[in-house]
Amino acid sequence: MIQIKFNYEKALKFVSESEIHAFQNAVDQQFNTVKKGNGKGNDFLGWTNLPSSFKEGLINKIEKAAARFREKSEVSVVIGIGGSYLGARAVIEALSPHFNLLKKKLGNPVMLYAGNNISEDYLAELVQVLDEKDYTLTVISKSGTTTEPALAFRILREHMEAKYGKEESRNRIIAITDKEKGALKQLADEENYETFVVPDNVGGRYSVLTPVGLLPIAIAGFDIRKLLAGAAEMEKFAASSTKIDKNPIAAYAAVRNALYQKGKSTEIMVNYEPRLFYFTEWWKQLYGESEGKENKGIFPAGVSNTTDLHSMGQFIQEGSRIMFETVLSVENPAHILKVPTDKNNLDKLNYIAGKRIHEVNQMAELGTALAHVDGGVPNLKVSIPEINENTLGQLIYFYEMACAVSGYLLGINPFDQPGVEAYKRNMFALLGKPGFEEETASIRKKL
Ligand code: PA5
């Protein structure tokens, strides 16, 4: 059953139903472009049927590897960046208790992440933690050549081999990479690490439902079958209609493009549950890398409320009117906690005594949406009944398909990322990488 609801009532002050429905033909066409695979970037459409076509043998292999790692790990480190990192972290953080002490009680390894920055302090402190803990490493890189994860893996592999010896390290490292090419594949073959493949036809930011996301999620103790089942439900549903009135994917793609045409060039994903912070990060990458090209695109931002109402709230209420919000709303939390009565009532909170904390949070959400609409910020709402593997699976597919359709509506290729190479060329030139001699000479002149 589809658990996601999409509501755009609070955008109708800014864009009319007829302006939204004017996108219907284009939406039909772009769903068809994805389905037929005849649009830009059509080499990278493997994600569209991943949930329904996932092989039992591969799920078993992932679950077995995860069980092996769970036995060996107080800590399990996931090395990767961008699409080779954010999907796993988004799901793991959304499903995990907030506090490490509770995570330990559940018997799950503590998941740590590396290779997503080049901070010397971060890596040095990680090594200090790993000195004292039994740990395993999952290194993920589709290309096998990305600097950040390669650097982290070099340091952690050396640490691991010094701690456990080469032989045992082979049992504690899994590599997820291309099926045949790249430095990581070569190293994994030479060292005989267990490996999983990143499919050729799935780009990094669409890879959470491949071993890239599923292995770390399973190591963290979560049910990847339920995640895939949720995504498969959404896959089936997405194929059933392209109508804006029936399919929330079609509606979301149409409304955000209609708002973009009205000059709303920033979309803020808003959550009221701190465990969705990394889901927002995953969404930011998916939409930012997919749409931001050819001098076009909606800039994806994120806030975590009510925390950010005390910082970014000012800007959203009264700053430049270039934005709209999409709230990812959770109807039911996992726990029940009520506001106690206090006989002295010095904090003046007795008027809400007996209410659930969640009700207070919901009123903050509604009050904020109304205030922001009054302040000129259209408000969209994506709701799920609760956070679990099934709803997260549905959300992942919902946002992936909406991103593809939306990107095609914008006229760009939602599956490439030519712009991410620019900083790499400069960094390699500045570091004097062999093969970059000309760039090194020219960049030094600029300094
Ligand atoms: O979405 C993408 O393609 C990127 O974010 C990549 O996933 C990221 O740059 C990491 O690349 P790789 O897996 O090749 O190390």
Residues whose N, C-alpha, C, O or C-beta is under 5 A from the ligand:
A	BS01	PA5	I81 G82 G83 S84 I140 S141 K142 S143 G144 T146 G203 G204 R205
